[in-house]
């Protein structure tokens, strides 16, 4: 699974800076995963057909179902580490999310899971925040509700909104890093033992602070 190629192909197609990239997966091998790219940009819309007045709406995020074989969470972990590393992200955040179909679960947990798997409900009168190509979204959300899921998040520098000059000394001039990522994935808690969301932060960037 080459997540880097997929992200870069979306960059070329959309020609917009990326705010963040997420990947969501349920704890069952060889099931589809959902890649979501959050764009920075606005669409100009005419308010009425008879007026020149316009309104601006944020460009919706792109959610894509990826049907590739994977045998362990380590496969996904290391794939996302490499993509985040080469795209210049400061870190990679991994969240193991507990099942939300349980007594006492909060409504926001269901909302977040739906968004992670490409099915966000818009506010009344508002456009959808997602353009999704996730045919198995309902099945994935149901499985996540029973078994939990894992979500990875990073914010790229190369091709990203965060491409301003930085003091990250690991970056090349174009905001990227050369392969290969020096970190490897860390073990996860078994899904059946997870009682609350568990986070792991992989630090990728490094800065030097000058002291006078």
Buried (B, 14 or more C-beta within 10 A) or exposed (E): BEBBEBBBEBBEEBEBBBBBBBBBBBBEEEBBBBBBBBBBBEEEEEEEEEEEEEEEEBBBBBBBBBEBEBEEBBBBBBBBBBBBBBBBBBEBBBBBBBBBBEEEEEEEBBBBBBBBBBBBEEEEEEEEBBBBEBEBBEBBBBBBBEBBBBBBBBBBBBBBBBBEEBEBEBBEEEBBBEEEBEBEBEEBEEBEEBEEEBEBEBEBBEEEEEEE
